[in-house]
């Protein structure tokens, strides 16, 4: 782009490219935060709420592995 652009437009075009790159990185960052929060909420909601439920799950898993 630098070699093909006319001299009077090079600086403008490079500034547009730099600005669009910054906007893209910012959008990706916010998207990653939202996705991270969503994934963490999925994991938290799938956990047993009480110790009693957790013990039942552990016992069920152990009974499946014991022959």
C-alpha positions, -999 to 999 in steps of 0.1 A, spaced: 0 0 0 28 24 8 44 21 -26 12 21 -46 -5 51 -29 1 86 -42 24 106 -19 -3 130 -10 -26 102 3 -1 79 20 -3 95 54 -42 95 53 -44 59 42 -19 47 68 -38 66 96 -71 49 84 -54 15 86 -40 22 120 -74 34 133 -93 5 119 -68 -19 134 -73 -3 168 -110 -5 165 -108 -42 155 -86 -50 185 -110 -32 209 -141 -50 195 -122 -83 199 -113 -75 235 -149 -67 245 -161 -98 227 -136 -119 246 -148 -105 279 -184 -112 271 -176 -147 259 -155 -154 290 -183 -143 313 -208 -165 295 -185 -196 297 -178 -190 334 -215 -187 341 -222 -220 323 -196 -238 344 -209 -222 376 -245 -232 369 -236 -268 362 -219 -274 396 -238 -291 425 -252 -265 449 -247 -284 481 -221 -307 496 -247 -334 499 -254 -333 461 -216 -334 455 -212 -365 477 -240 -383 458 -224 -375 425 -190 -388 438 -205 -420 451 -223 -426 418 -191 -421 399 -172 -445 422 -199 -472 419 -196 -470 381 -159 -475 382 -159 -504 408 -164 -538 392 
